Amino acid sequence: MSNPVYLALDVPQLDAAKALAEKVRGHIGGVKLGLEFFCAHGAHGVHEIAHLGLPIFLDLKLHDIPNTVAGAMHSLHVLEPAIMTVHASGGRAMMEDAKAAAGENTKVVAVTMLTSLDERDMQRTGIEGTPHDHVMRLAELAEASGLDGIVCSGKEVKSVHDQWKNGFFVVPGLRPGGKATGDQKRVVTPRQARDDGASVLVIGRPISKADDPLQAARDIEATL
Ligand SMILES: O=c1ccn([C@@H]2O[C@H](COP(=O)(O)O)[C@@H](O)[C@H]2O)c(=O)[nH]1
């Protein structure tokens, strides 16, 4: 089985991002480029990272009207990402059009409820119920829209996996100690997420901000 860890390259300098990915490349399965990276370096930066030869997860979390999201997906097609994200709350038509505009080798997954949010945050945005119920509802919508899978926390991935057997599940909010830290609220360990059915484990700061990123990546790999 290939390494499910995608390293989140949330670092502002391109050279630092390349050096970090190069350093840990033997202990990860791919790299995730998000808003911080893409706003700073755009398509050029993606091409630079692609030279490393690792699969690329372009995590731009698109959320707009269907025509606009489809146009963005079409423009990004040329970068040949292995995985891309849209927000499930953009609705069915937006997800259908996003999938139709993506390259055939790109998995399109829907962000359900950010791992930085808990039930209280959810209620403040006017959504009642539990995070679990909300994620399950949006997972059903993403599947009906023809997407490949979803992004959810490790707290929900087992239930989603039980409901959507061949889905592709991306899980961020992972901490080796399993404790919520900083901005991440719905947190589990990488091992727990993998055991519960995650296809991809997104890990950023536990590696990128470690005193020794290579050792941190090795330690995480050893738990899997
Ligand atoms: O619900 C979500 C969706 C995406 N992310 C992204 O994953 C990484 C996590 O980084 P850490 O440093 O390991 O916390 C980051 O790039 C987020 O944008 C998420 O955390 N939660």
The ligand as an ORCA input file, in Angstrom:
! r2SCAN-3c Opt
* xyz 0 1
  O     -11.136     20.817      6.911
  C      -9.980     21.079      6.524
  C      -9.640     21.200      5.190
  C      -8.339     21.457      4.843
  N      -7.383     21.613      5.770
  C      -5.996     21.876      5.313
  O      -5.135     20.816      5.783
  C      -3.907     21.341      6.236
  C      -3.720     20.980      7.673
  O      -2.513     21.532      8.150
  P      -1.988     21.284      9.638
  O      -0.784     22.184      9.724
  O      -1.644     19.826      9.745
  O      -3.068     21.678     10.598
  C      -3.935     22.853      5.952
  O      -3.283     23.081      4.742
  C      -5.407     23.179      5.817
  O      -5.641     24.206      4.889
  C      -7.703     21.493      7.099
  O      -6.847     21.627      7.999
  N      -9.003     21.218      7.437
*
